Amino acid sequence: MPAFNEQATIERVLKKLISLPLDEREIIVVDDGSTDQTAQIVRRFCEMHQTVKLFATPKNQGKTAAISKAIAESTGDVIIVQDADLEYDPDEIPDVIAPILQGVADVVYGSRFLVKRASRVLYYYHYLANTFLTCLSNVLTNRNMSDIETCYKAFHRDVIFPMELCSKGFGMEVEITAMVCKTRARTYEVPISYYGRTYEEGKKIWTMDGIAAIWYILYFNLAHPFTGRGRDYIAKVNASLVERHKLQS
């Protein structure tokens, strides 16, 4: 869970994550240079719950760097991204990871645009931008995904751990989607609720993030898979998935 100045919500998120009906869990929080009480709140949870771990960066490095750190420190077989702002309800995590636990999926995206339980009505321009980015991505990946910009992305460890993220800011959404689609990973979507925030409430994505996403879509679909790092990732994941799929069949 990446966190940057989320003192207003992070306590509620952690309480929800701790109370989930899961046999095992590992909650890794990366405080990305917060200047408020975010890190102090998480430290209190660490003292009370061994499942909560905090890693802090001295200055803000962006969501991609925070997620990279969290993945590197993770030990579980199933990894899911959770934002600290309560735009996504942790109570829905069991539904998102269910296809992986059932052995039918390697990657699951929680889509805000499939049949949904609840969704706050907010910015139409954000919807248009997300639809355009998802459509452009789908043209290049040949996948019929509905929401590549969703926070809720769940992975079997074999798929995400070998990935060396090299994008910046919010570019990881595009980078992960492009690279996963170049592998044999079985990808599913499930409907989720979405409780979006306004900019006054702390929303952090801006117009330039959308413009950067177009560049990332082109680069990570048309160039990066053919670099040494890209080829190594695809080969490692495919080798792992071939063996795991055999065991599951």
Residue pairs with C-beta under 8 A, 6 or more apart in sequence:
1 13
1 17
1 27
1 28
1 29
1 30
1 70
1 81
1 82
1 83
1 84
2 30
2 32
2 63
2 66
2 67
2 70
2 81
2 83
2 84
3 10
3 29
3 30
3 31
3 32
3 34
3 38
3 42
3 66
3 84
4 31
4 32
4 33
4 34
4 38
4 60
4 66
4 84
4 204
5 34
5 35
5 36
5 38
5 202
6 13
6 34
6 36
6 38
6 84
6 85
6 202
7 34
7 36
7 37
7 38
7 41
8 202
9 84
9 85
9 86
10 29
10 38
10 41
10 42
10 84
11 41
11 45
12 86
13 82
13 84
13 85
13 86
13 90
14 27
14 29
14 41
14 42
14 45
14 52
16 89
16 90
16 91
17 25
17 27
17 82
17 90
17 93
18 25
18 27
18 45
18 49
18 51
18 52
20 90
20 91
20 93
20 94
21 94
22 93
22 94
24 76
25 51
25 76
26 51
26 53
26 74
26 75
26 76
27 49
27 51
27 52
27 53
28 53
28 55
28 70
28 73
28 74
29 42
29 52
29 53
29 54
29 55
29 70
29 84
30 54
30 55
30 56
30 57
30 66
30 67
30 69
30 70
31 38
31 39
31 42
31 54
31 55
31 56
31 57
32 57
32 60
32 61
32 62
32 63
32 65
32 66
33 56
33 57
33 58
33 59
33 60
33 61
38 84
39 54
39 56
42 52
42 54
43 54
45 52
46 52
46 53
46 54
53 73
55 69
55 70
55 73
57 65
57 66
57 69
62 168
62 169
62 170
63 169
63 170
63 172
64 165
64 167
64 168
64 169
64 170
64 171
64 172
64 175
65 168
67 81
67 165
67 172
68 164
68 165
71 79
71 160
71 161
71 163
74 157
74 161
76 157
77 156
77 157
78 97
78 100
78 101
78 154
78 155
78 156
78 157
79 154
79 155
79 156
79 157
79 160
79 161
80 93
80 96
80 97
80 152
80 153
80 154
80 155
81 151
81 152
81 153
81 154
82 88
82 90
82 93
82 151
82 152
83 151
85 197
85 202
86 195
87 151
87 194
87 195
87 196
87 197
88 110
88 151
88 152
88 192
88 193
88 194
88 195
89 192
89 193
89 195
92 110
92 152
92 192
92 193
93 152
93 154
95 190
95 192
96 108
96 110
96 152
96 154
96 190
96 192
97 108
97 154
98 108
98 190
99 105
99 108
99 188
99 190
100 106
100 107
100 108
100 154
100 155
100 156
103 248
104 186
104 188
105 186
105 187
105 188
106 155
106 156
106 158
106 159
106 185
106 186
106 187
106 241
107 153
107 154
107 155
107 156
107 159
107 180
107 185
107 186
107 187
107 188
108 153
108 154
108 187
108 188
108 189
108 190
109 145
109 147
109 148
109 150
109 152
109 153
109 154
109 187
109 188
109 189
109 190
110 147
110 150
110 151
110 152
110 153
110 154
110 189
110 190
110 191
110 192
111 145
111 146
111 147
111 150
111 189
111 190
111 191
111 192
112 119
112 147
112 150
112 192
112 194
113 146
113 147
114 146
114 147
114 189
114 190
114 191
115 191
116 191
116 192
116 193
116 194
117 191
117 192
117 193
118 193
118 194
118 195
119 193
119 194
119 195
119 196
120 194
120 195
120 196
122 196
122 198
123 196
126 205
129 210
130 147
130 149
133 148
133 149
133 174
133 210
133 213
133 214
133 217
134 145
134 146
134 147
134 148
134 149
136 214
136 217
137 143
137 145
137 148
137 174
137 177
137 178
137 217
137 221
138 144
138 145
140 178
140 217
140 218
140 221
140 222
141 177
141 178
141 181
141 182
141 221
142 181
143 181
143 187
145 177
145 187
145 189
146 189
147 189
148 173
148 174
148 177
149 170
149 173
149 213
150 173
150 192
152 192
153 173
153 176
155 180
156 244
158 237
158 240
158 241
158 244
159 180
159 183
159 185
159 237
159 241
160 176
162 232
162 233
162 236
162 237
162 240
163 176
163 179
163 233
164 229
164 233
165 172
165 175
165 176
166 175
166 224
166 229
167 174
167 175
167 216
167 220
168 212
169 209
169 212
170 205
170 209
170 212
170 213
171 212
171 213
171 216
173 213
174 213
174 216
174 217
174 220
175 216
175 220
175 224
178 216
178 217
178 220
178 221
178 224
178 225
179 220
179 224
179 225
179 230
179 233
179 234
180 187
181 187
182 225
182 230
182 234
183 233
183 234
183 237
183 238
183 241
184 237
184 238
184 241
184 242
184 245
185 237
185 241
196 203
197 203
224 230
225 231
225 234
